[in-house]
Amino acid sequence: MTPIFLKSAAQPSDFLPDDGREVAVVGRSNSGKSSALNTILAHGKLARVSKTPGRTQLINFFGLTADTRLVDLPGYGFARVGPEVRARWEALMTGYFESRTSLVGLMITVDIRRGLLELDQTMLRWCHALEVPVYILATKADKLSRNAGLRQIQAIQRDGNGLIVGVCRFSSLDRTGVKEARQQLAAWLESSSGQT
């Protein structure tokens, strides 16, 4: 799959037509979302990587095939933004999740050292209510030993309360979990059932 940038959306009326199949990627600011997206798609500069959390303010659509897409959603959490920007973000995200019948799965990037935090849990409950399957990319796995990382994976699975279809240790640096993430992406895009 060779990704092609299609469009950025600042409001729901900017979204691409709701057809075909798409998988979205979201995560807490500074969780390594952009790096993970670039690594999975084998494209070093597709999603903008920044040392400043919360730089993604738009929903970015990337075409993978004629009828499949990957969608880069704005991060949540640490971004230092005012109430007006936060309200616009909430309206944009609500509009996306509640309108996209083409959405067949969501990957959430979670810093493996921190596990599932409150906002991650909120996102999980939101997706569960909308029947969107979720796969967790436990990013920055290179920062922990293998055993410590596996313990964190168990904790994420436990804290997920049955609301996630899978979790993998992931690192953009040493490429841990890239194969698994690509397999999950392909499974969702090849079948609208969202099953692995």
N, C-alpha and C positions, 0 to 999 in steps of 0.2 A: 504494500500500500504506500503510494507516494502522496503525502498530504499536500493539499492546496488550500491556502487561505481563501475563504469565500466572503465573509462579511463580519463586521462588528455591529453589535446591537446595543444601543443606549437605552432603549425602551421596547416594550413588547411589540409595538407596531413595526419595529425594525427587524423582527425575527424572519428567518428564511421560511418558506412554505413548510407546513407540518406534514411532510411525507417521507417515505423511506424509513431508515432506521438511524438512530444516533445514540451515542454514549457520551455522557458528560463527565467532566473531572472537576472536583471542587476540593477545598481543604482550608484549614485554618491558615491565616497569613503566616508566612515563614515556615510552612510545613514541607516545602520542597515541591510544591505542585507543578510549577513551570518546568523545573528540571526533570521531574518524572515524566511529564507529557513529552518533552523533547526527546528523552531517552527512549520511551516506548515507541515513538514514531521515527526514531533514528534520524532526527533532524535537529541539529544543534541550536538553531535560532528561531524555531517556529513560535514558541511561546516566550515572551520576554522574561528573562530572569533578572531579578533586582535584589539588592541588599536591603532595600526599603520595603518592609511588609506592606501588603495591600495595594500594590501598584496596578493590578488588574481591576479596572473599574467597569469594563464592558464585558458582554458575553461575546466570545469569539468563536465563529463557526469555521471548521476546517473540513474540506471534502476529502474522503478517503477513496471512495469509488463513486460511480454515477448516482447511487442511491443510499450511501452510508456516510456518516459524518462523526467527527469527534468535536465536542463542544467544551471550550475552556471557560469555566464560570468564575466570577470574581471571588476571591478568598474572603474569609470572615475572621473576625477576632481582633488582632492587635493593631490593625490600621488606625492611625490617628485621624479620624474624620469627624466632621461636625454632624449635628442632627439632620440637616437637610440632605447631606450626601448619604447618610445611613438610611434615611427614609426612601431615597431614590433606589438604593441597593435592594432594600426589602421589597419594594414594588416590582423591581426588575426580576428578582429571583422568584417571587410569588407568581408573577406572570409567566415565567418560563416553566416552572414545575407544574402549574395547574393547567397549562394549555398544550403541552407537547405530548401528543399521543405517539409520536415517533420515538420518544425517549424509552429505550429498552434496558438501560442500566446506568448506574452512577458509580464512579470510582472516587473514594474519599481518601485524600492523603492525610496521614496522621504521623506525626513525629514519633517514632518508635520509643524514644526515651520518655515521652510524656503520656503515651496511651490516649485513650478516649477521654476528652475533656467535655465540659458541659455543652459547649456549642456543637461539638461533634455528635453528642447524644441527641441534641435537638434536631440536627439534620437527619439522623437515623430515624427518629420518630416521624418526622415530616415525610420522609420517603416511604416509610412503612404504611402510613395513612394513605398515600397516593399509589401504593403497590408498585413502587420502583425498586428493583433489587439493587443491593449495595455490596460492593467489593472494596475492602480496605487495603490500601497500599501503606504498609508500615515503613515509612521513609527513613532515610539516614541510618539504615541498618549497619553501615560500616562503623558507626560510632560505638557500637556495643559488641561484645564477644558473641559468638554463635549461641552459646548457652543462655546468656542474658537476653539475647534477642528472642530466642524461642520462648523463654518465660514471659516476655512482654507480649508475644503473639497469643499465648494462652490467656493472658489477662485481658487482651483486647477481645478475644472470642467470648470470654466470660462476661465482660462488661457490655458486649453487644446485645445481650439478652435475646439471642436468636433472630436479630433483625438484619444480619449480614449473611451473604451467601459464601463468603470466603475472606481470608486474610493472607497476605504474603509479606515476608521480609523483603524490603526493597531498598536498593541503593543505586543512585545514578552514577556514583563514582566507581564502584567495583562490579556493577551490573547484576547484583543479586536481585532475583525476582523479576527480571525483565521478561524472561521467557514465559513465566506464569501470568504476568500482566497482559502480555500480548495474546496468550491463549484465551484469557477471559474476555478480552476485547473482541477477538474474532468470534468466540462462541455467541456473544450477545448480538453482534452484527449479522451473523449468519442465521440466527433464529430469533424471531420477534418474541418468542416465549420468555427470553431472558434467563433460560436455564443453562447451567454449565454442562 
